[in-house]
Amino acid sequence: MGYYISPRFLDKLAVHITKNFLNIPGIRVPLILGIHGRKGEGKSFQCELAFEKMGIEATLISGGELESPDAGDPARLIRLRYRETAELVKVRGKMCVLMINDLDAGAGRFDEGTQYTVNTQLVNATLMNIADNPTDVQLPGSYDSNPIRRVPIIVTGNDFSTLYAPLIRDGRMEKFYWDPNRDDKVGIVGGIFAEDGLSQREIEQFLDTFAHQSVDFFSAVRSRIYDEQIREFIHKVGFEKISMRVVNSAEAPPEFKKPDFSLSHLIEAGHLMVGEQKRVETSHLVDEYNRLNRGKGYQSKPTVTETPVSQPTINQTTNNSHLTLETQAQVRQILSQGYIISLEHVDERRFRTGSWQSCGNLPIDGESDAISTLEFCLGEYSGEYVRLVGVDPKAKRRVVETIIQRPNGK
């Protein structure tokens, strides 16, 4: 199968890696190349294709390896893999890189509900230290005075704004936003269906039908076309015998004939997948379950309606609600702008150090639900400070922070 490598992607990767292996006087080269962009656009796969074309050997770390029950393990892993890669350069006699996939998933902080652990801090600090001193990377508990080979680091992720800001500054990390244009997508999708007899015009028509889908959508459609034959094979063998037939059978592996890869069939399968995507996006069952729990669960704690006397907010209300009219207006304004509302609380002792804790996000499907949830939280934390936070989900930043309740009505 002839996979497509974007010239822009290959050029950026090749320049960064080559520049790190050159000694250019008076030039400080960022050690890390951060490739970020929308999910499913093939960032990691394009890297693999570029490494293969350039004859580069990559040492891989997953974002899931950047957390551990033992403090310091992920940071030690990064140092160990970096030193191993530097040794590979010497042994293999060719370029090698350290690649960390989904860095933001392992070391990023997406909102106030994301736990920021000691390991997260150590991972950020370790990457910063390696970027500043790439030939002097030591393992904990030992010291080697001999400098090691400089090794470029490639990291991928979706949203680097969630990472520690000093790590992604220009001196340490060069950024490359991967957003494949139409020509790139035509080339990539054409490579996916290279063996299936689709013409260039059919590839373009298929792509234009699902223009807003990411690259992995088209690969998933191709995989789904085989479902019909696999279903027929299962029914033929029987549900009771399929395990023994596939896993530990003396018979030859099953063979499947080439399915129908006509454009109409692909579009039909694509629409089915789009329908499933929309069901996921619109279900929001967790919001419904949370509302039910607020109404029926948590009986060990009194609900707002069971609390005989409520603590007042900053200003006295003019009705029976816990919220001031000013706060209710602010909730309406935040929701109307498409922002997400969340709450944070803190007791009087921790208030002085700013150690706020999240109460979670409020339902965004209606003003009344948001206000009722907010009132419930005020009752739950009646003896603490409560802060209303508005978050821009696109920019991943706070736009509003307002204290709406203080202990004992102060």
Secondary structure by P-SEA (a helix, b strand, c coil): cbbbbbaaaaaaaaaaaaaaaccccccccccbbbbbccccccaaaaaaaaaaaabbbbbbbccccccccccaaaaaaaaaaaaaaaaaaaaacbbbbbbbcccccccccccccccccaaaaaaaaaaaaaaacccccccccccccccccbbbbbbbbcccccccccccccccbbbbbbbbcaaaaaaaaaaaaccccccaaaaaaaaaacccccaaaaaaaaaacaaaaaaaaaaaacccccccccccccccccccccccccaaaaaaaaaaaaaaaaaaaccaaaaaaaaaaaacccccccccccccbbbbccccccccccccaaaaaaaaaaaaabbbbbbbbbccccccccccccccccccccaaaaaaaaaaaaaaaccbbbbbbbbccccccccccccccccccc
